[in-house]
Structure formats: structure tokens, C-alpha cells
Amino acid sequence: AFAVKQVRLATGIPARITNSMPSLFIKKHVVACAQGSSVVCYSFRHQNVSTVEGHTGYITCMVYVPEEQALFTASSDNTVKKWNAKTGSEVKTLEGHTRSITCMAYVPDEQALFTGSDDNKVKKW
């Protein structure tokens, strides 16, 4: 059973958040939640909602890298996208997996992003 939390944002927009959705908190004042192939970001400080879109498949995981002020998203479309966390603009797309990406982690000591996929490969970016 998945926990479902119905949230009404300050803007009045209802949002359903489940623990099956990739989500994260950024700098204690922004929550980002994947909804299908988009990421919806809500700023508690500015009380606004923004959406970033670009994947053609479902987003499977997200990582925020504060040193780069970047949000990375991985998807069932076999790609990783790097986003500028301030502007929401796409910086680049990383391609190389042949199946859905299922996990992702950033290792600060190596300044590297790692992804794992249903193609049974782990990649260092």
C-alpha cells in the first residue's frame, strides 16, 4: 500500500503526493515532485508553482546537486537530464543507457553522477 497525501498548496492548487513518486526537498524551501514526465516544483518562500518538462517517459528518480545548483532527473526514456535549478531550463541530456533508468546517486567526493538501469549497467557521468 502506498501512502497518499492530499496537499492543497498556498496557491490553491491541489496536489496528490504518494511515496511512489520521486520527490525531494531543496534548501528547505522547495519541494520537487515528479508527475509523469514532468517535475513540479513548489516554493514555500515565494508560494509559487513551476513545472519543468522534457522527458518523453516517466521520471523514475531525481537528484539535487547544490554545488552546481542543478537538478538531475532520470527517466524510463533511458536518459538523464540536467536542469538549472534556478531557471528551470534544461542544461543537457545524457544518453547511454538502453533501458529505463531505475536509480541515480551523486557522489560529492568524486563530483560524479551514477545511474543504474534495467539494461544491467551502472554508468558514471
N, C-alpha and C positions, 0 to 999 in steps of 0.2 A: 504494500500500500504506500502510495506517495502522499506526503504531506502537502496540502494545498492551502495557501494563504491568500485570501482576497484582500487586496490593498486598494484604498482609494487615495490617489496621490493628491497633493495640495491643489493641483490644477483641476481636480475633479475627474480625472481620467481613471477609470477602474483598471486594475491590473491583476492578473492571476499569476502567482509565482508558486512553482512547485519545486521540490527538491530534485526533480529530474531535469530541471532546466539549468544549463550552465549560468552561473551568476557570480558576481564578486563586488566587493566594496573597494572604492578607490579613494584614498586620502580621507576617509571617514565622512565624506560628504557627497559622494556619488555612488549610486548603485547601478550596475550594468547587468542586464538580463537578456539572454538570447531568446528570441522568439522566432522560431523557424530559421530563415536565412538572414535575419536582421538582429542587430543589437539595439536595445532600447536603454538609454542612459537617463537617469533621473538625478538632478542636482538638488540636494536638500538646501544648499546655500542659496541658490538662485531660484529654486522652486520652478524649474522648467524641465521639459522632456525633449530629448533629441534622439534621433534614430540614425544609425549607420547601416547602409546596405551595400552589398557587393558580391556575396556568395551566391552560388546557384543551388547549393544543397543546404541541409540543416547544419547549424553551428553546433559542434559537439563539445568544444571547450574554449576557454578564454584565459589569457594571462595578461596581467598588467605589469609593465616594467617601468618603475618610477624614474630610474636614471635616464631613460630615453623619452619619458612621458609618452609611452606608446602602449597601445592595446593590441594584442595579438589574438586573432580568432582562427580556429581550425574547424574544418567542415567535412561533411560527407561528400563534398565535391572534390576531395583529395588535395585541397590547397590550404595554405596558411596565409592570412592577410595581416599586414601590419598597418595600424591606423594611428594617426596623430591624435593623441587623447585630448588635446585642447581644441582642435578644429573639427575633428570627426572625419577628416579627409583620409582617403586611402593613400598610403605611402608606397607599398609594393605588395606583390603577390609572390609567394614562394611555392614552387611546384616541384614535384619529385616523387611523391607517393602515388601508387597506382590504385589504392583503395581508400576507403573512408579513414580519416584520422580520428583516433579514439582517445588519445591522451597527449598532453603537452605540459612542459615544465621549463622554467627559465632558471639557469644556474648562474647566480651573480659572479661567483669566483672565476668562472670561465667566460663570462659575458656571452653565453650561448643559449640558444633555444633548442630544446629537444622535443621531437614528436614521435609518437608510436602510431602504427596504422594496422588496419586489417590485412595489409599486404605482408605482415610479419616482419616489418623493418622498423628500425629506430634511426632517425636522422638527426644530425646535429647541424644547425643552421648558423 
